[in-house]
Structures are given as structure tokens and as C-alpha cells.
């Protein structure tokens, strides 16, 4: 029996207050907006690098095609 293709599942990790020891500025790789790690709405790890996002929409766009943004 052949398995039916399934849609990928994306996991977004919420940031906790104690998770970041410093509040460095980062840039959302999708829209280019500067933000702080603590102010990020989402974070994804891709190829052992953390990427921070201003919105879940940007995180979803990144997750769908990370090669376009790295």
C-alpha cells in the first residue's frame, strides 16, 4: 500500500523570558525588519542557526522556502 503524501508540520517555539541572556538586535530574514530577540513573535532553527521573526506570517513564509532567505 502506498502512503499518501502529507503536508509538512511547522513547529514554532515560543521564547521564554529566561531563554535569552541578552537582548541583541536581530533581523527578520523574510521582511528585513530589525527586532530584539525578546520581541520576536517566532523563532525557527534551520541548519543549526536560529532565525527570529516579527510575525508568524514571516515565520511561515520562511518555513515553506528557507533556501530563499538563507
CORFENBEL-V82508 format. One record per residue. RES is the residue in one letter. PSI is psi in degrees with one decimal (NA if undefined). Layout:
BEGIN
res->[RES	RES]
psi->[PSI	PSI]
END
This chain:
BEGIN
res->[X	X	X	X	X	X	X	X	X	X	X	X	X	X	X	X	X	X	X	X	X	X	X	X	X	X	X	X	X	X	X	X	X	X	X	X	X	X	X	X	X	X	X	X	X	X	X	X	X	X	X	X	X	X	X	X	X	X	X	X	X	X	X	X	X	X	X	X	X	X]
psi->[131.6	132.3	141.0	141.1	145.7	156.1	145.5	153.0	129.1	133.4	125.1	125.5	122.6	148.9	136.2	159.4	-39.1	-2.2	-32.8	124.9	-15.3	160.3	53.3	147.3	141.5	168.7	130.1	120.5	-15.7	-53.2	-11.7	6.9	135.1	137.3	166.9	155.9	-41.0	-29.1	-2.2	141.9	-16.4	159.6	136.2	144.7	126.0	123.6	46.2	14.3	135.8	135.4	134.5	147.1	144.8	-21.8	160.8	-25.7	-46.6	-39.5	-40.6	-41.5	-42.0	-46.2	-33.9	-36.3	66.1	-29.0	-21.7	-19.5	-1.9	NA]
END
